[in-house]
Amino acid sequence: RSSDLVARAERLRRGGDRPARGAMTGGSEFDFNVNHGYLEGLVRGFKAGILTEADYSNLAQCETLEDMKLHLQTTDYGSFLADETASLTVSIMDDKLKEKLLTEFHYFRNHAFEPLATFLNFITYSYMIDNVILLITGTLHQRPIAELIPKCHPLGSFEQMEAVNIAQTPAELYNAILVDTPLANFFQDCLSENDIDEMNIEIMRNKLYKAYLEAFYDFCKSQGGTTEEIMCPILQFEADRRAFIITINSFDTELTKEEREKLYPTCGLLYPEGLRLLANAEDYEQVKNVASYYAGYRALFEGIESGTGEKTLEDKFFEHEVKLNVLAFINQFHFGVFYAYVKLKEQIGRA
């Protein structure tokens, strides 16, 4: 159980979690363990509690949410639904899964030294972006803020969230609310006096993610070593995935090719030539042709036709993301395991 693991790890920490003199060879590995070894060992222990293929097979046989609850009690999730006396709903289960992840993540963050603390902060920024966009979109559709806040992801919560609905333009949103949040650094390219509408919201989302991914990539690259080796390919894939999806979703919209190109993150494998080709693509087949120049992406597009097939392109992208995150645990002495753990835990909620 995760709670038992945390307790045991905390006792170990209090008793001395520093490696014994001479236990490690290689200065960088020794330094890593001094400051971050305890939390890396803890997250690897938590990873062992992620649902297995056999668990998913059993869950697929469940006919009701109560059946799922009974099966989950035999896993690392234990009695996480024990306090729920009302009838189970998908929303309740999703909230409880997020609550469990939040508890674990806060433990990591509260015990982290720099630069791991900054790395963990970067993980939360993507959820902050999603929350801001959700609140703006909900407000545009005249949904009450009290109804929207519970739908926000807890990893991306911040104090000023409830005031997002007062902004009428991106500039107002920044000056009145986001200037004092970590998202301020990513918002510079989003500033405009245009009214917030559906198109501008989507452009804002993509510009924020572009700035975020590029900053996160630069940070991981600056760490060097195994953190760079593991995290940079993961973030490169995420950048390229967004470029492909932005391109496909922009067909038959008012977005021009020049505007589309400005939304592409420039830290992926597609940069620069692939992004230039995507910017000029006019249909799905041309996007697929761009992907064919890159072996890893060619395989993801194979067997998929636009709108048909057993698996969508999103499904293929998601499977590849999961593989990258699983592979992150093969190496030691790096921050990538924390990112991978959060993303793999998200998979359980999606399933």
One Martini backbone bead per residue (centre of mass of N, CA, C, O) as a GRO file, in nm:
protein
  351
    1ARG     BB    1   0.098   0.035   0.019
    2SER     BB    2   0.145   0.366  -0.002
    3SER     BB    3   0.128   0.444   0.301
    4ASP     BB    4   0.343   0.241   0.396
    5LEU     BB    5   0.572   0.344   0.217
    6VAL     BB    6   0.586   0.626   0.333
    7ALA     BB    7   0.647   0.544   0.627
    8ARG     BB    8   0.907   0.389   0.572
    9ALA     BB    9   1.055   0.619   0.426
   10GLU     BB   10   1.046   0.821   0.663
   11ARG     BB   11   1.211   0.650   0.858
   12LEU     BB   12   1.460   0.639   0.679
   13ARG     BB   13   1.508   0.943   0.669
   14ARG     BB   14   1.544   0.989   0.977
   15GLY     BB   15   1.786   0.765   0.989
   16GLY     BB   16   1.923   0.799   0.709
   17ASP     BB   17   1.944   0.871   0.347
   18ARG     BB   18   2.237   0.846   0.314
   19PRO     BB   19   2.491   0.734   0.164
   20ALA     BB   20   2.745   0.550   0.206
   21ARG     BB   21   3.062   0.551   0.228
   22GLY     BB   22   3.147   0.417  -0.087
   23ALA     BB   23   2.869   0.319  -0.229
   24MET     BB   24   2.956   0.520  -0.456
   25THR     BB   25   3.031   0.576  -0.795
   26GLY     BB   26   3.044   0.875  -0.886
   27GLY     BB   27   2.967   1.193  -0.834
   28SER     BB   28   2.677   1.241  -0.956
   29GLU     BB   29   2.535   1.004  -0.813
   30PHE     BB   30   2.597   1.087  -0.528
   31ASP     BB   31   2.465   1.365  -0.537
   32PHE     BB   32   2.183   1.270  -0.609
   33ASN     BB   33   2.131   1.093  -0.352
   34VAL     BB   34   2.155   1.309  -0.138
   35ASN     BB   35   1.893   1.483  -0.254
   36HIS     BB   36   1.707   1.244  -0.441
   37GLY     BB   37   1.703   0.936  -0.361
   38TYR     BB   38   1.453   0.909  -0.183
   39LEU     BB   39   1.236   0.997  -0.400
   40GLU     BB   40   1.311   0.797  -0.618
   41GLY     BB   41   1.251   0.544  -0.450
   42LEU     BB   42   0.955   0.616  -0.396
   43VAL     BB   43   0.847   0.632  -0.693
   44ARG     BB   44   0.924   0.338  -0.756
   45GLY     BB   45   0.732   0.218  -0.550
   46PHE     BB   46   0.471   0.340  -0.668
   47LYS     BB   47   0.495   0.209  -0.951
   48ALA     BB   48   0.427  -0.083  -0.848
   49GLY     BB   49   0.106   0.016  -0.808
   50ILE     BB   50   0.040   0.002  -1.087
   51LEU     BB   51  -0.156  -0.111  -1.304
   52THR     BB   52  -0.199  -0.400  -1.470
   53GLU     BB   53  -0.290  -0.600  -1.722
   54ALA     BB   54  -0.457  -0.783  -1.535
   55ASP     BB   55  -0.627  -0.562  -1.410
   56TYR     BB   56  -0.760  -0.464  -1.674
   57SER     BB   57  -0.892  -0.733  -1.741
   58ASN     BB   58  -1.072  -0.738  -1.487
   59LEU     BB   59  -1.212  -0.461  -1.531
   60ALA     BB   60  -1.347  -0.544  -1.808
   61GLN     BB   61  -1.548  -0.751  -1.644
   62CYS     BB   62  -1.694  -0.531  -1.525
   63GLU     BB   63  -2.041  -0.414  -1.473
   64THR     BB   64  -1.973  -0.227  -1.227
   65LEU     BB   65  -1.855  -0.001  -0.998
   66GLU     BB   66  -1.856  -0.204  -0.762
   67ASP     BB   67  -1.672  -0.407  -0.898
   68MET     BB   68  -1.431  -0.216  -0.922
   69LYS     BB   69  -1.398  -0.162  -0.622
   70LEU     BB   70  -1.334  -0.453  -0.540
   71HIS     BB   71  -1.080  -0.486  -0.713
   72LEU     BB   72  -0.915  -0.234  -0.609
   73GLN     BB   73  -0.879  -0.357  -0.317
   74THR     BB   74  -0.642  -0.562  -0.440
   75THR     BB   75  -0.475  -0.313  -0.468
   76ASP     BB   76  -0.302  -0.018  -0.413
   77TYR     BB   77  -0.582   0.132  -0.363
   78GLY     BB   78  -0.766  -0.017  -0.184
   79SER     BB   79  -0.960   0.211   0.034
   80PHE     BB   80  -1.024   0.485  -0.143
   81LEU     BB   81  -1.364   0.422  -0.123
   82ALA     BB   82  -1.463   0.374   0.178
   83ASP     BB   83  -1.606   0.672   0.236
   84GLU     BB   84  -1.822   0.592   0.025
   85THR     BB   85  -2.183   0.586   0.057
   86ALA     BB   86  -2.262   0.656  -0.201
   87SER     BB   87  -2.321   0.631  -0.511
   88LEU     BB   88  -2.140   0.547  -0.764
   89THR     BB   89  -1.933   0.742  -0.983
   90VAL     BB   90  -1.724   0.850  -1.216
   91SER     BB   91  -1.661   1.120  -1.077
   92ILE     BB   92  -1.576   1.007  -0.802
   93MET     BB   93  -1.344   0.828  -0.901
   94ASP     BB   94  -1.181   1.053  -1.033
   95ASP     BB   95  -1.141   1.227  -0.779
   96LYS     BB   96  -0.992   1.005  -0.612
   97LEU     BB   97  -0.754   0.966  -0.803
   98LYS     BB   98  -0.655   1.260  -0.788
   99GLU     BB   99  -0.620   1.272  -0.479
  100LYS     BB  100  -0.398   1.057  -0.464
  101LEU     BB  101  -0.196   1.196  -0.650
  102LEU     BB  102  -0.175   1.463  -0.491
  103THR     BB  103  -0.059   1.347  -0.231
  104GLU     BB  104   0.200   1.234  -0.358
  105PHE     BB  105   0.305   1.494  -0.495
  106HIS     BB  106   0.324   1.672  -0.240
  107TYR     BB  107   0.538   1.503  -0.108
  108PHE     BB  108   0.755   1.549  -0.313
  109ARG     BB  109   0.755   1.864  -0.309
  110ASN     BB  110   0.802   1.903   0.010
  111HIS     BB  111   1.098   1.721  -0.022
  112ALA     BB  112   1.234   1.899  -0.232
  113PHE     BB  113   1.510   1.984  -0.404
  114GLU     BB  114   1.720   2.150  -0.575
  115PRO     BB  115   1.592   2.110  -0.902
  116LEU     BB  116   1.338   1.932  -0.847
  117ALA     BB  117   1.129   2.144  -0.766
  118THR     BB  118   1.114   2.278  -1.046
  119PHE     BB  119   1.034   2.027  -1.203
  120LEU     BB  120   0.763   1.984  -1.053
  121ASN     BB  121   0.644   2.255  -1.133
  122PHE     BB  122   0.635   2.201  -1.437
  123ILE     BB  123   0.419   1.980  -1.424
  124THR     BB  124   0.184   2.182  -1.327
  125TYR     BB  125   0.155   2.388  -1.567
  126SER     BB  126  -0.029   2.226  -1.761
  127TYR     BB  127  -0.273   2.229  -1.563
  128MET     BB  128  -0.304   2.532  -1.550
  129ILE     BB  129  -0.371   2.576  -1.843
  130ASP     BB  130  -0.624   2.398  -1.852
  131ASN     BB  131  -0.779   2.557  -1.635
  132VAL     BB  132  -0.792   2.830  -1.773
  133ILE     BB  133  -0.938   2.732  -2.028
  134LEU     BB  134  -1.185   2.614  -1.890
  135LEU     BB  135  -1.282   2.879  -1.755
  136ILE     BB  136  -1.309   3.051  -2.008
  137THR     BB  137  -1.502   2.868  -2.163
  138GLY     BB  138  -1.726   2.857  -1.949
  139THR     BB  139  -1.776   3.163  -1.941
  140LEU     BB  140  -1.854   3.195  -2.241
  141HIS     BB  141  -2.105   2.982  -2.165
  142GLN     BB  142  -2.228   3.075  -1.885
  143ARG     BB  143  -2.080   2.941  -1.650
  144PRO     BB  144  -2.045   2.890  -1.336
  145ILE     BB  145  -1.769   2.899  -1.134
  146ALA     BB  146  -1.869   2.683  -0.922
  147GLU     BB  147  -1.887   2.459  -1.152
  148LEU     BB  148  -1.582   2.469  -1.263
  149ILE     BB  149  -1.373   2.424  -1.037
  150PRO     BB  150  -1.421   2.106  -0.989
  151LYS     BB  151  -1.304   2.044  -1.293
  152CYS     BB  152  -1.036   2.096  -1.203
  153HIS     BB  153  -0.713   2.028  -1.171
  154PRO     BB  154  -0.535   1.998  -0.876
  155LEU     BB  155  -0.238   2.039  -0.997
  156GLY     BB  156  -0.357   2.340  -1.125
  157SER     BB  157  -0.388   2.507  -0.880
  158PHE     BB  158  -0.483   2.853  -0.791
  159GLU     BB  159  -0.578   3.135  -0.630
  160GLN     BB  160  -0.687   3.301  -0.906
  161MET     BB  161  -0.907   3.128  -1.055
  162GLU     BB  162  -1.191   3.269  -0.972
  163ALA     BB  163  -1.107   3.542  -1.155
  164VAL     BB  164  -1.112   3.470  -1.463
  165ASN     BB  165  -1.415   3.569  -1.542
  166ILE     BB  166  -1.343   3.893  -1.566
  167ALA     BB  167  -1.215   3.858  -1.834
  168GLN     BB  168  -1.216   3.992  -2.184
  169THR     BB  169  -0.903   3.976  -2.229
  170PRO     BB  170  -0.584   3.870  -2.241
  171ALA     BB  171  -0.470   4.125  -2.103
  172GLU     BB  172  -0.652   4.113  -1.854
  173LEU     BB  173  -0.574   3.832  -1.761
  174TYR     BB  174  -0.281   3.908  -1.702
  175ASN     BB  175  -0.293   4.180  -1.530
  176ALA     BB  176  -0.512   4.067  -1.305
  177ILE     BB  177  -0.395   3.750  -1.265
  178LEU     BB  178  -0.125   3.602  -1.410
  179VAL     BB  179   0.121   3.781  -1.315
  180ASP     BB  180   0.130   3.603  -1.021
  181THR     BB  181   0.204   3.354  -1.190
  182PRO     BB  182   0.378   3.102  -1.354
  183LEU     BB  183   0.236   3.183  -1.641
  184ALA     BB  184   0.359   3.460  -1.716
  185ASN     BB  185   0.607   3.357  -1.893
  186PHE     BB  186   0.390   3.228  -2.121
  187PHE     BB  187   0.207   3.506  -2.199
  188GLN     BB  188   0.342   3.711  -2.398
  189ASP     BB  189   0.216   3.593  -2.683
  190CYS     BB  190  -0.104   3.645  -2.581
  191LEU     BB  191  -0.119   3.940  -2.603
  192SER     BB  192  -0.438   4.114  -2.629
  193GLU     BB  193  -0.743   4.304  -2.732
  194ASN     BB  194  -0.902   4.073  -2.794
  195ASP     BB  195  -1.164   3.905  -2.779
  196ILE     BB  196  -1.299   3.631  -2.623
  197ASP     BB  197  -1.301   3.337  -2.815
  198GLU     BB  198  -1.281   3.036  -2.947
  199MET     BB  199  -1.029   3.094  -3.121
  200ASN     BB  200  -0.857   3.248  -2.906
  201ILE     BB  201  -0.847   3.020  -2.700
  202GLU     BB  202  -0.692   2.815  -2.879
  203ILE     BB  203  -0.449   2.995  -2.929
  204MET     BB  204  -0.373   3.032  -2.635
  205ARG     BB  205  -0.319   2.740  -2.566
  206ASN     BB  206  -0.088   2.693  -2.780
  207LYS     BB  207   0.101   2.920  -2.679
  208LEU     BB  208   0.139   2.818  -2.394
  209TYR     BB  209   0.252   2.537  -2.470
  210LYS     BB  210   0.490   2.631  -2.629
  211ALA     BB  211   0.633   2.786  -2.399
  212TYR     BB  212   0.638   2.554  -2.197
  213LEU     BB  213   0.796   2.335  -2.357
  214GLU     BB  214   1.048   2.506  -2.413
  215ALA     BB  215   1.120   2.558  -2.114
  216PHE     BB  216   1.133   2.263  -2.019
  217TYR     BB  217   1.348   2.172  -2.218
  218ASP     BB  218   1.572   2.368  -2.130
  219PHE     BB  219   1.585   2.268  -1.841
  220CYS     BB  220   1.659   1.969  -1.899
  221LYS     BB  221   1.913   2.033  -2.064
  222SER     BB  222   2.063   2.183  -1.824
  223GLN     BB  223   2.099   1.915  -1.648
  224GLY     BB  224   2.172   1.680  -1.791
  225GLY     BB  225   2.230   1.374  -1.841
  226THR     BB  226   1.968   1.163  -1.778
  227THR     BB  227   1.751   1.377  -1.781
  228GLU     BB  228   1.801   1.462  -2.072
  229GLU     BB  229   1.779   1.175  -2.209
  230ILE     BB  230   1.475   1.135  -2.117
  231MET     BB  231   1.309   1.414  -2.145
  232CYS     BB  232   1.360   1.528  -2.429
  233PRO     BB  233   1.210   1.309  -2.598
  234ILE     BB  234   0.935   1.350  -2.460
  235LEU     BB  235   0.909   1.658  -2.540
  236GLN     BB  236   0.943   1.621  -2.841
  237PHE     BB  237   0.690   1.455  -2.882
  238GLU     BB  238   0.488   1.659  -2.766
  239ALA     BB  239   0.550   1.880  -2.972
  240ASP     BB  240   0.482   1.714  -3.231
  241ARG     BB  241   0.197   1.636  -3.162
  242ARG     BB  242   0.089   1.924  -3.159
  243ALA     BB  243   0.157   1.989  -3.452
  244PHE     BB  244  -0.023   1.777  -3.582
  245ILE     BB  245  -0.295   1.859  -3.446
  246ILE     BB  246  -0.306   2.153  -3.530
  247THR     BB  247  -0.313   2.099  -3.831
  248ILE     BB  248  -0.567   1.919  -3.850
  249ASN     BB  249  -0.762   2.125  -3.692
  250SER     BB  250  -0.719   2.373  -3.908
  251PHE     BB  251  -0.892   2.263  -4.102
  252ASP     BB  252  -1.153   2.456  -4.200
  253THR     BB  253  -1.043   2.732  -4.100
  254GLU     BB  254  -0.929   3.067  -4.026
  255LEU     BB  255  -0.651   2.965  -4.014
  256THR     BB  256  -0.351   3.039  -4.107
  257LYS     BB  257  -0.041   2.936  -4.193
  258GLU     BB  258   0.110   3.151  -4.028
  259GLU     BB  259  -0.044   3.107  -3.760
  260ARG     BB  260   0.013   2.808  -3.729
  261GLU     BB  261   0.329   2.820  -3.712
  262LYS     BB  262   0.328   2.992  -3.434
  263LEU     BB  263   0.219   2.725  -3.260
  264TYR     BB  264   0.478   2.572  -3.282
  265PRO     BB  265   0.691   2.386  -3.135
  266THR     BB  266   1.074   2.407  -3.133
  267CYS     BB  267   1.162   2.111  -2.964
  268GLY     BB  268   1.148   1.913  -3.193
  269LEU     BB  269   1.212   1.699  -3.462
  270LEU     BB  270   1.065   1.889  -3.681
  271TYR     BB  271   1.277   2.089  -3.634
  272PRO     BB  272   1.222   2.289  -3.904
  273GLU     BB  273   1.118   2.140  -4.165
  274GLY     BB  274   0.859   1.997  -4.067
  275LEU     BB  275   0.708   2.261  -3.990
  276ARG     BB  276   0.704   2.383  -4.271
  277LEU     BB  277   0.538   2.155  -4.401
  278LEU     BB  278   0.292   2.174  -4.213
  279ALA     BB  279   0.217   2.472  -4.277
  280ASN     BB  280   0.156   2.374  -4.595
  281ALA     BB  281  -0.063   2.196  -4.534
  282GLU     BB  282  -0.404   2.084  -4.668
  283ASP     BB  283  -0.405   1.779  -4.560
  284TYR     BB  284  -0.381   1.469  -4.425
  285GLU     BB  285  -0.187   1.345  -4.638
  286GLN     BB  286   0.036   1.562  -4.597
  287VAL     BB  287   0.089   1.495  -4.304
  288LYS     BB  288   0.165   1.198  -4.352
  289ASN     BB  289   0.407   1.268  -4.535
  290VAL     BB  290   0.574   1.408  -4.319
  291ALA     BB  291   0.592   1.160  -4.125
  292SER     BB  292   0.754   0.971  -4.330
  293TYR     BB  293   1.040   1.117  -4.260
  294TYR     BB  294   0.977   0.976  -3.972
  295ALA     BB  295   1.000   0.677  -3.835
  296GLY     BB  296   0.834   0.707  -3.570
  297TYR     BB  297   0.582   0.849  -3.717
  298ARG     BB  298   0.513   0.655  -3.943
  299ALA     BB  299   0.405   0.426  -3.758
  300LEU     BB  300   0.159   0.593  -3.641
  301PHE     BB  301   0.015   0.635  -3.936
  302GLU     BB  302  -0.017   0.351  -3.985
  303GLY     BB  303  -0.342   0.232  -4.058
  304ILE     BB  304  -0.454   0.533  -4.092
  305GLU     BB  305  -0.755   0.691  -4.137
  306SER     BB  306  -0.960   0.941  -4.175
  307GLY     BB  307  -1.206   0.834  -3.944
  308THR     BB  308  -1.078   0.544  -3.930
  309GLY     BB  309  -1.059   0.265  -3.756
  310GLU     BB  310  -0.973   0.133  -3.451
  311LYS     BB  311  -0.744   0.351  -3.447
  312THR     BB  312  -0.641   0.646  -3.364
  313LEU     BB  313  -0.409   0.885  -3.355
  314GLU     BB  314  -0.443   0.938  -3.054
  315ASP     BB  315  -0.394   0.647  -2.966
  316LYS     BB  316  -0.106   0.625  -3.077
  317PHE     BB  317   0.013   0.856  -2.915
  318PHE     BB  318  -0.055   0.744  -2.636
  319GLU     BB  319   0.106   0.480  -2.654
  320HIS     BB  320   0.382   0.616  -2.697
  321GLU     BB  321   0.386   0.773  -2.435
  322VAL     BB  322   0.379   0.529  -2.246
  323LYS     BB  323   0.643   0.402  -2.339
  324LEU     BB  324   0.829   0.636  -2.257
  325ASN     BB  325   0.750   0.626  -1.953
  326VAL     BB  326   0.841   0.337  -1.895
  327LEU     BB  327   1.144   0.373  -1.989
  328ALA     BB  328   1.229   0.577  -1.761
  329PHE     BB  329   1.279   0.332  -1.539
  330ILE     BB  330   1.551   0.207  -1.631
  331ASN     BB  331   1.683   0.448  -1.523
  332GLN     BB  332   1.897   0.635  -1.317
  333PHE     BB  333   1.944   0.941  -1.185
  334HIS     BB  334   1.651   1.100  -1.237
  335PHE     BB  335   1.353   1.302  -1.307
  336GLY     BB  336   1.165   1.140  -1.511
  337VAL     BB  337   1.003   0.957  -1.306
  338PHE     BB  338   0.800   1.176  -1.216
  339TYR     BB  339   0.666   1.232  -1.482
  340ALA     BB  340   0.592   0.938  -1.556
  341TYR     BB  341   0.413   0.877  -1.313
  342VAL     BB  342   0.192   1.087  -1.362
  343LYS     BB  343   0.114   0.983  -1.649
  344LEU     BB  344   0.046   0.688  -1.565
  345LYS     BB  345  -0.179   0.765  -1.363
  346GLU     BB  346  -0.365   0.894  -1.577
  347GLN     BB  347  -0.438   0.637  -1.731
  348ILE     BB  348  -0.642   0.527  -1.524
  349GLY     BB  349  -0.856   0.750  -1.568
  350ARG     BB  350  -0.896   0.698  -1.875
  351ALA     BB  351  -0.978   0.387  -1.845
   0.00000   0.00000   0.00000
